[in-house]
């Protein structure tokens, strides 16, 4: 289960077409994220040539963009809990 920080207003996952840790994380965690946060916009985009990236929008339009190519599942969960 992934607990999402209440400060997060939107999450965007940018996925490469090739296999990646982020892609596996999204496939496994998306149902739980949406079940606990049904009104939170979660955008998933897959494109050729992009780096695995997570963009988190907070209050007042502040965005945090992290390239997560080398992140583990635990580090991805931590990013969503503490942006």
DSSP file (Angstrom, degrees, kcal/mol; ACC not computed):
  #  RESIDUE AA STRUCTURE BP1 BP2  ACC     N-H-->O    O-->H-N    N-H-->O    O-->H-N    TCO  KAPPA ALPHA  PHI   PSI    X-CA   Y-CA   Z-CA
    1    1 A X              0   0    0      0, 0.0     2,-0.6     0, 0.0    28,-0.1   0.000 360.0 360.0 360.0 135.5    0.0    0.0    0.0
    2    2 A X        -     0   0    0     27,-0.2     2,-0.5    78,-0.0    34,-0.1  -0.927 360.0-151.8-108.7 117.5    1.3    3.4   -0.9
    3    3 A X        -     0   0    0     -2,-0.6     2,-0.4    74,-0.0    30,-0.1  -0.764  14.1-147.3 -87.2 131.3    0.3    6.3    1.4
    4    4 A X        -     0   0    0     -2,-0.5    77,-0.2    29,-0.1     2,-0.1  -0.816  19.8-110.3-102.6 137.5    0.2    9.6   -0.5
    5    5 A X    >   -     0   0    0     75,-2.4     3,-1.5    -2,-0.4    77,-0.1  -0.397  20.5-132.2 -61.5 137.2    1.0   12.9    1.2
    6    6 A X  T 3  S+     0   0    0      1,-0.3    -1,-0.1    75,-0.1    75,-0.0   0.664 103.5  69.0 -67.1 -13.9   -2.1   15.1    1.7
    7    7 A X  T 3  S+     0   0    0     51,-0.0    52,-0.5    52,-0.0     2,-0.3   0.682  78.2  98.8 -75.2 -17.7   -0.1   18.0    0.2
    8    8 A X    <   +     0   0    0     -3,-1.5    50,-0.2    72,-0.2     3,-0.1  -0.558  42.5 174.2 -77.8 130.2   -0.1   16.4   -3.2
    9    9 A X        +     0   0    0     48,-3.5    32,-0.7     1,-0.4     2,-0.3   0.612  69.0   7.0-106.6 -20.5   -2.7   17.7   -5.6
   10   10 A X  E     -aB  41  57A   0     47,-1.3    47,-2.6    30,-0.1     2,-0.4  -0.965  58.3-155.1-161.5 144.9   -1.7   15.8   -8.8
   11   11 A X  E     -aB  42  56A   0     30,-2.3    32,-2.9    -2,-0.3     2,-0.5  -0.991   8.2-169.6-125.0 133.4    0.8   13.1   -9.8
   12   12 A X  E     -aB  43  55A   0     43,-2.9    43,-2.8    -2,-0.4     2,-0.5  -0.989   3.6-164.0-122.8 127.0    2.2   12.6  -13.3
   13   13 A X  E     -aB  44  54A   0     30,-3.1    32,-3.0    -2,-0.5     2,-0.6  -0.944   2.1-163.7-107.6 122.4    4.1    9.5  -14.2
   14   14 A X  E     -aB  45  53A   0     39,-2.9    39,-2.1    -2,-0.5     2,-0.4  -0.932  17.4-170.1-106.7 113.5    6.2    9.7  -17.4
   15   15 A X  E     -a   46   0A   0     30,-3.7    32,-2.4    -2,-0.6    35,-0.2  -0.825  19.1-132.5-110.7 139.5    7.1    6.2  -18.5
   16   16 A X  E     -a   47   0A   0     -2,-0.4    32,-0.2    30,-0.2     4,-0.1  -0.491  26.4-119.8 -77.1 159.8    9.5    4.9  -21.2
   17   17 A X  S    S+     0   0    0     30,-0.6    -1,-0.1    -2,-0.1    31,-0.1   0.804  93.9  80.0 -71.1 -26.9    8.2    2.2  -23.5
   18   18 A X  S    S-     0   0    0      1,-0.1    -2,-0.2     5,-0.0     5,-0.1  -0.342 102.5 -81.4 -74.1 161.4   11.0   -0.1  -22.3
   19   19 A X        +     0   0    0      4,-0.1     2,-0.3    -4,-0.1    -1,-0.1  -0.362  60.6 163.7 -62.9 140.2   10.7   -2.0  -19.0
   20   20 A X     >  -     0   0    0     -4,-0.1     4,-1.9     1,-0.1     5,-0.2  -0.974  51.9-109.4-152.8 163.2   11.6    0.1  -16.0
   21   21 A X  H  > S+     0   0    0     48,-0.3     4,-2.5    -2,-0.3     5,-0.1   0.886 119.0  54.0 -62.0 -39.1   11.2    0.1  -12.2
   22   22 A X  H  > S+     0   0    0      2,-0.2     4,-2.7     1,-0.2    -1,-0.2   0.906 106.4  51.2 -63.6 -41.7    8.8    3.0  -12.5
   23   23 A X  H  > S+     0   0    0      2,-0.2     4,-2.4     1,-0.2    -1,-0.2   0.924 112.3  46.1 -62.0 -44.5    6.6    1.1  -15.0
   24   24 A X  H  X S+     0   0    0     -4,-1.9     4,-2.1     2,-0.2    -1,-0.2   0.903 112.1  52.0 -63.4 -42.2    6.4   -1.9  -12.7
   25   25 A X  H  X S+     0   0    0     -4,-2.5     4,-2.7     2,-0.2     5,-0.3   0.923 110.9  47.0 -60.2 -46.0    5.7    0.4   -9.7
   26   26 A X  H  X S+     0   0    0     -4,-2.7     4,-2.4     1,-0.2     5,-0.2   0.926 111.2  50.9 -64.6 -45.2    2.8    2.1  -11.5
   27   27 A X  H  < S+     0   0    0     -4,-2.4     4,-0.3     1,-0.2    -1,-0.2   0.882 119.2  37.4 -60.0 -38.1    1.3   -1.2  -12.7
   28   28 A X  H  < S+     0   0    0     -4,-2.1     4,-0.3    -5,-0.2    -2,-0.2   0.824 125.2  36.0 -83.1 -32.7    1.4   -2.6   -9.1
   29   29 A X  H  X S+     0   0    0     -4,-2.7     4,-2.6    -5,-0.2     3,-0.3   0.681  91.8  84.0 -99.8 -20.5    0.5    0.5   -7.1
   30   30 A X  H  X S+     0   0    0     -4,-2.4     4,-2.7    -5,-0.3     5,-0.3   0.906  90.1  51.2 -55.6 -47.9   -2.0    2.4   -9.3
   31   31 A X  H  > S+     0   0    0     -4,-0.3     4,-1.9    -5,-0.2    -1,-0.2   0.906 113.8  45.0 -58.2 -39.7   -5.1    0.5   -8.1
   32   32 A X  H  > S+     0   0    0     -4,-0.3     4,-2.0    -3,-0.3    -1,-0.2   0.890 112.2  51.7 -70.4 -38.6   -4.2    1.1   -4.4
   33   33 A X  H  X S+     0   0    0     -4,-2.6     4,-1.8     1,-0.2    -2,-0.2   0.943 114.1  43.0 -62.2 -47.3   -3.4    4.7   -5.0
   34   34 A X  H  < S+     0   0    0     -4,-2.7    -1,-0.2    -5,-0.2    -2,-0.2   0.831 110.4  56.3 -70.2 -31.3   -6.8    5.4   -6.7
   35   35 A X  H  < S+     0   0    0     -4,-1.9     3,-0.4    -5,-0.3    -1,-0.2   0.904 116.3  35.8 -65.8 -40.2   -8.7    3.3   -4.2
   36   36 A X  H  < S+     0   0    0     -4,-2.0    -2,-0.2     1,-0.2    -1,-0.2   0.723 130.9  32.2 -84.6 -21.8   -7.4    5.5   -1.3
   37   37 A X    ><  +     0   0    0     -4,-1.8     3,-1.4    -5,-0.2    -1,-0.2  -0.565  66.3 164.3-134.0  68.2   -7.4    8.7   -3.3
   38   38 A X  T 3  S+     0   0    0     -3,-0.4    -1,-0.1     1,-0.3    -4,-0.1   0.746  78.4  45.5 -64.2 -23.6  -10.3    8.6   -5.8
   39   39 A X  T 3  S+     0   0    0      2,-0.1     2,-0.5    -5,-0.0    -1,-0.3   0.425  85.9 106.4-100.0   0.8  -10.3   12.3   -6.5
   40   40 A X  S <  S-     0   0    0     -3,-1.4     2,-0.4    -7,-0.1   -30,-0.1  -0.697  74.6-124.6 -81.0 121.5   -6.6   12.7   -6.9
   41   41 A X  E     -a   10   0A   0    -32,-0.7   -30,-2.3    -2,-0.5     2,-0.5  -0.530  30.4-176.8 -67.4 124.5   -5.6   13.2  -10.6
   42   42 A X  E     -a   11   0A   0     -2,-0.4     2,-0.5   -32,-0.2   -30,-0.2  -0.963   4.7-167.8-124.5 111.0   -3.1   10.6  -11.5
   43   43 A X  E     -a   12   0A   0    -32,-2.9   -30,-3.1    -2,-0.5     2,-0.5  -0.852   3.6-167.9-104.6 132.7   -1.8   10.9  -15.1
   44   44 A X  E     +a   13   0A   0     -2,-0.5     2,-0.4   -32,-0.2   -30,-0.2  -0.977   7.6 179.6-123.3 119.9    0.2    8.2  -16.7
   45   45 A X  E     -a   14   0A   0    -32,-3.0   -30,-3.7    -2,-0.5     2,-0.5  -0.979   8.7-166.7-124.3 130.2    2.0    8.9  -20.0
   46   46 A X  E     +a   15   0A   0     -2,-0.4     2,-0.3   -32,-0.2   -30,-0.2  -0.965  20.3 158.0-116.5 129.8    4.1    6.4  -21.9
   47   47 A X  E >   -a   16   0A   0    -32,-2.4     3,-0.9    -2,-0.5   -30,-0.6  -0.985  42.8-100.1-149.3 156.7    6.4    7.7  -24.7
   48   48 A X  T 3  S+     0   0    0     -2,-0.3   -32,-0.1     1,-0.2    -2,-0.0  -0.608 102.2  13.5 -79.1 134.2    9.4    6.6  -26.6
   49   49 A X  T 3  S+     0   0    0     -2,-0.3     2,-0.3     1,-0.3    -1,-0.2   0.526  90.7 128.7  84.3   6.4   12.7    8.2  -25.5
   50   50 A X    <   -     0   0    0     -3,-0.9     2,-0.3   -35,-0.2    -1,-0.3  -0.657  57.8-121.8 -93.1 153.4   11.6    9.7  -22.2
   51   51 A X        -     0   0    0     -2,-0.3     2,-0.3     1,-0.1   -37,-0.1  -0.673  41.8 -92.9 -84.0 145.2   13.4    9.2  -18.9
   52   52 A X        +     0   0    0     -2,-0.3    16,-2.7    15,-0.1     2,-0.3  -0.457  63.4 172.4 -59.4 119.7   11.3    7.7  -16.1
   53   53 A X  E     -BC  14  67A   0    -39,-2.1   -39,-2.9    -2,-0.3     2,-0.5  -0.978  30.6-157.3-138.5 143.6   10.0   10.8  -14.3
   54   54 A X  E     -BC  13  66A   0     12,-2.5    12,-2.7    -2,-0.3     2,-0.5  -0.992  10.5-168.7-119.8 127.4    7.5   11.6  -11.5
   55   55 A X  E     -BC  12  65A   0    -43,-2.8   -43,-2.9    -2,-0.5     2,-0.5  -0.975   4.5-169.1-115.8 125.1    6.0   15.1  -11.4
   56   56 A X  E     -BC  11  64A   0      8,-2.8     8,-2.7    -2,-0.5     2,-0.5  -0.961   7.9-154.0-117.3 124.9    4.1   16.0   -8.3
   57   57 A X  E     -BC  10  63A   0    -47,-2.6   -48,-3.5    -2,-0.5   -47,-1.3  -0.868  17.7-176.2 -99.7 130.0    2.0   19.2   -8.1
   58   58 A X    >   -     0   0    0      4,-3.7     3,-1.0    -2,-0.5   -50,-0.1  -0.349  40.5 -47.5-107.9-170.9    1.5   20.6   -4.6
   59   59 A X  G >  S+     0   0    0    -52,-0.5     3,-1.6     1,-0.2    -1,-0.3  -0.197 122.1  21.2 -57.0 152.3   -0.5   23.6   -3.3
   60   60 A X  G 3  S-     0   0    0      1,-0.3    -1,-0.2    -3,-0.1    -2,-0.0   0.718 130.6 -69.9  59.3  25.6   -0.3   26.9   -5.1
   61   61 A X  G <  S+     0   0    0     -3,-1.0     2,-0.3     1,-0.2    -1,-0.3   0.568  83.6 156.7  75.8   9.6    0.9   25.2   -8.3
   62   62 A X    <   -     0   0    0     -3,-1.6    -4,-3.7    -4,-0.1     2,-0.4  -0.536  24.2-161.1 -70.2 128.9    4.4   24.2   -7.0
   63   63 A X  E     -C   57   0A   0     -2,-0.3     2,-0.5    -6,-0.2    -6,-0.2  -0.924  13.1-161.7-117.3 140.3    5.7   21.3   -9.0
   64   64 A X  E     -C   56   0A   0     -8,-2.7    -8,-2.8    -2,-0.4     2,-0.5  -0.984  10.2-167.7-117.9 123.3    8.5   18.9   -8.1
   65   65 A X  E     -C   55   0A   0     -2,-0.5     2,-0.4   -10,-0.2   -10,-0.2  -0.954   7.0-179.7-117.0 122.5   10.0   16.9  -11.0
   66   66 A X  E     -C   54   0A   0    -12,-2.7   -12,-2.5    -2,-0.5     2,-0.6  -0.980  25.2-141.2-125.5 128.7   12.2   13.9  -10.3
   67   67 A X  E     -C   53   0A   0     -2,-0.4   -14,-0.3   -14,-0.2     3,-0.2  -0.797  23.2-176.7 -82.5 122.4   14.0   11.7  -12.7
   68   68 A X    >   +     0   0    0    -16,-2.7     3,-1.2    -2,-0.6   -46,-0.1  -0.102  35.1 128.7-118.6  33.9   13.6    8.3  -11.1
   69   69 A X  T 3  S+     0   0    0    -17,-0.3   -48,-0.3     1,-0.3    -1,-0.2   0.854  84.9  34.7 -59.5 -36.4   15.6    5.9  -13.4
   70   70 A X  T 3  S+     0   0    0     -3,-0.2    -1,-0.3   -18,-0.1     2,-0.1   0.257  91.7 121.0-104.3  11.6   17.6    4.4  -10.6
   71   71 A X    <   -     0   0    0     -3,-1.2     2,-0.2     1,-0.1   -50,-0.1  -0.471  52.2-141.5 -78.2 146.5   14.9    4.5   -7.9
   72   72 A X     >  -     0   0    0     -2,-0.1     4,-2.2     1,-0.1     5,-0.2  -0.463  33.9 -98.0 -91.8 173.4   13.8    1.4   -6.1
   73   73 A X  H  > S+     0   0    0      1,-0.2     4,-2.4     2,-0.2     5,-0.2   0.905 125.8  52.7 -58.2 -41.8   10.2    0.7   -5.1
   74   74 A X  H  > S+     0   0    0      1,-0.2     4,-2.2     2,-0.2    -1,-0.2   0.891 109.1  48.7 -62.9 -40.2   10.9    1.9   -1.5
   75   75 A X  H  > S+     0   0    0      2,-0.2     4,-2.0     1,-0.2    -1,-0.2   0.868 110.3  51.2 -69.3 -35.9   12.4    5.2   -2.8
   76   76 A X  H  X S+     0   0    0     -4,-2.2     4,-1.7     2,-0.2    -2,-0.2   0.914 110.4  48.9 -65.6 -42.7    9.4    5.8   -5.1
   77   77 A X  H  X S+     0   0    0     -4,-2.4     4,-1.5     1,-0.2    -2,-0.2   0.916 110.4  51.4 -61.4 -42.4    7.0    5.2   -2.1
   78   78 A X  H  X S+     0   0    0     -4,-2.2     4,-2.6     1,-0.2    -1,-0.2   0.887 106.1  55.0 -62.3 -39.6    9.1    7.6   -0.1
   79   79 A X  H  < S+     0   0    0     -4,-2.0    -1,-0.2     1,-0.2    -2,-0.2   0.887 110.4  45.4 -61.0 -40.0    8.8   10.3   -2.8
   80   80 A X  H  < S+     0   0    0     -4,-1.7   -75,-2.4     1,-0.2     3,-0.3   0.735 116.3  46.0 -77.6 -22.0    5.0   10.1   -2.8
   81   81 A X  H  < S+     0   0    0     -4,-1.5     2,-0.3   -77,-0.2    -2,-0.2   0.811 128.0  23.4 -85.7 -32.8    4.9   10.2    1.0
   82   82 A X     <        0   0    0     -4,-2.6    -1,-0.2    -5,-0.2    -2,-0.1  -0.686 360.0 360.0-136.0  78.8    7.4   13.1    1.4
   83   83 A X              0   0    0     -3,-0.3   -27,-0.1    -2,-0.3    -4,-0.1   0.509 360.0 360.0 -67.6 360.0    7.5   15.2   -1.7
